[in-house]
Amino acid sequence: MKKSRFTEAQIMGVLRQAEGGMPVPELCREHGVSSATFYNWRAKVRVSGHVDWAMKAKSYSQRRACALAGLTPWEYHQRSKEDQTLNRANL
């Protein structure tokens, strides 16, 4: 697998800029990525959550993954519990 030239912190920074209202084409031009790459990054973060993605794909510790996502470990556990409750309700 090819190594990304962007760190997870940089990817999260780009995604946060987009959430802040910066147009995606302009953002992609500024950072030198295609719009497809941007949307792939966004999909990965949305589907599995950044913490889970960083822990699985990059073998980061939970503490480091939470720090990258701007969460405390306590907040991560609370969100996980809420997700589990929703999953059980949908079964």
N, C-alpha and C positions, 0 to 999 in steps of 0.2 A: 504494500500500500504506500502510495506517495505521501511524503510528509507535507503537511500544510505549511505555507509560509506565514500564516497568521496564528498567533497564540489564541487560546480560548478567551483570554481577557480582551484581546483586540476584537475578536468576533462578537463578544457580548457588547463591547463599546459601539460597534457598528450597528448592532440591533437596537441598542438604546437610543442612538441618534435617530433611527427611523421611527421609533416610538415617540420621540420628541417632536416629530412633525417634519423632518427633513425629507424631501422627495427621494424616492428610491433610485431613480436614474442618476440624479446628481450625486447621491451618496456612493453609488457604485463607481462612478467616474472618478470621484475623489480618492477612493481607496484602491482603484485598479482591479475590481472584480466584476464579473458578469452579473446580470440581474438573476440568472438561473442559480448561480452560487449563493447569492444573497438569500433567495427564497428557499434553497436547500438548507442553509444554516437556520433560518427561521423555523422551518418545518421540524428540524431535529430538536430544537429547543422547545417548541410547543408540544410535540408528541410525547417525548419522554421526560420533559423538564430538564433544565440545564444541569441540575445537581446529579440526577440519575445518569444522564448522558456522560458527564465528566467522570463519574465514578466507573462506569462500564467501559467506555471507549478509551479513556486515557489512564485508567487505573489510578485515579487520584483518591486520596483519602477523603472521607466524608467531610472532614473539617476544611480541607482545601477547596473542595468542590462548592461547599456552602459559601466560603469566602469569595469565590469567583462570581457566584450568583447574587452576592449581597444579602445573604440570609444567615441567621444564626442557626446552629444545629437544632435548637429548640423549635424554631419556626419551621424548619424542614420536617421535623417529626410531626408537628401539628398538621401541616398540609398533607403529609402522608396518611395520617389517621382519617382526615376528612375525605381523601380520595378513596380509601378503603371502605369507608361507610357508604359512599355513593356507589361504589362497585357492588357491594352486597345488596343494596336496595334495587339495583338494576337486574340482579339475577332472578 
